[in-house]
Amino acid sequence: MIDSESPAPALIAGFVQAAETARQAEDAYRKEAAARIATLAGARATAFRRLNLVRSVATAIAEAEEPEKAVARARFVIAQTLGWEEPGPRQALVLDRLSPFLEALSASLAPGAAAADGNAAESGAAAALRRFEDWYRAETGSEFYALFERYMPETPRVDF
């Protein structure tokens, strides 16, 4: 039995406090790490969604049979990707605001554009896309690429 006047209770109390401090520090670090991981995952998802968007519209523009219809084809591809079968006024506004980017991208993909000044055309498309993203964020309070998230409900598995 430990005597209440011995130094052991004070020693144990000090170790209890040290253990609690260490637990709190670990918990705080885990919260920070989880928040940082979530931020990085969001940035990664946005970067890949942006890449996939640009890749799909660049392909649509390049495959357009008539250059003057390339932007319309790219708008159609975006609407399809987002599940907008018949775009309403709000969706049409988004597509309209995306058009300067699509036009700049189309110009950069036009024959002879790379020879003239491909870097300027590409940076023009990138700047137009950034302007659109900024407009969308200011207009809606969310990121444009969040529209590409697809919730897939779990379906029950049935064995026969």
N, C-alpha and C positions, 0 to 999 in steps of 0.2 A: 504494500500500500504506500502511496506517495503522500508524504507529509506536506500539508498546505503551506508550511513555512519554508520548504526546500525550494531550490531554484528551478526544479523541473517544471512546475506549472508555467512559470514565466517563459522558460525556454520553449515549451510546447506551444504556448500562446503566440510566441514570435514566429514559430514554424507554421502555425495555422494561418497567421496573417500573410506570411510569404507565399504560402500555397494559394490562398485566395487572390492575392495580387497577381500571381502567375496565371491563374485561371482567367481572371478578368483581362489580362494582357492578351492571352491566347484568343479569347472570345472576340475581343476588339479587332485583332488581326484577321481572324476568320471572316468577320463582317466586311472589313476593308477589302480583303482578297476576293470575297464573293461579289462585292460591288464592282471591283476592277474587272473581274472576269466577265460580269454581265455587260459592262461598258465595252470591253474588247469584243465580246461576242456580237453585240449590236453593231459595232463598227465593221466587223467582218461580214456580217449578213448584209449590211448596206452596200459594202464594196462589191460583193458578189452579185447582188441584185442589180446594181448599176452596171457591172460588167455584162451580165446576161442581157439586160435591156439594150445596151449599146451594141452588143454582138448581134442580137436578133434584128434590130432595126438596120444595122449596117448590112446584114445579109439581105434583108428585104429590099433595101435601096439598091444594092448591087444587082439583085436578080430582077428588078423591075424592067419590063420589056421596053417601056417608054420612059425616058428620064423625067419628063414632066409629070409623070404619075408616081414617081418614086416616093415622094413625101406622103402622098395619100395612102400608098401601100404600107409604109412604115406606121402611119397612124392606125391603119386597120390592124396591123400585127400587134401593136400596143393594146388596142381595145380588146382584141381576142385574148391576149395574154392575161389581161385583167378581168376577163369574163364579162365584158361590156358588150353584150349582143347587139343592143340598140342603145347607143350612148344618149343619155338625157342631156339637159342643158348643162348640168354641172360637169359631167364627163366631157362634153364637147368643149367646155371652157378649158379643162385640163389639157385636152389634146391641142387646142388652139395655142395655149401657152407653151406647149412643147414644140410647136412647129418651127420657131426660130432655130432650135437645136437641130431638128431634123433637116432643115434647109442647109444649115452650116455643115452638117455631116454629109449630106448629099453633095454639096459643093466640094468637100474635101475628097470624096470618092469619085468625082467626075474624072473622065480621062484627061490627062494633062494637068490635073490639079497638083499632083505630087511633084511634078517637074517644076511647076511654077513656084510654089511655096507651100509645100505640104505641111510643114510645121506650123505655119501661121493659120492655115485652114483648120488643122486639127485643134490648135489651141483656141480658135474661134468657136469650134463646136463644143469644146470642153467648157469654155467660158459661158456659152449659151446654156449649157446643161446646168452649170452652177447657178446661173441667174434663175432658171426655172425652179430648181430645188429650193432656192432662197424664197422665191415667190410662194411656192406651195407651202413651205413651212410657216411663213408669215400669214398666209391666207387661212390655213387649216389648223395650225398649231401642232401638226405632226409631220413626220417624214413621208415623202412621196413613196418611198420604197416599202413602207408598211402596207401599202395596197397589195403587194405581191405575196404577203403572208397568207397561207391557206391553212385553215383549221380543218383537220381531218378527224372527224369523230371516230371513236373506236367502234368497230363493228364486231358483233359477237361471232365467235367461231362456232360453227355447227358441224359436228361430225355425224355422218349418216352411217 
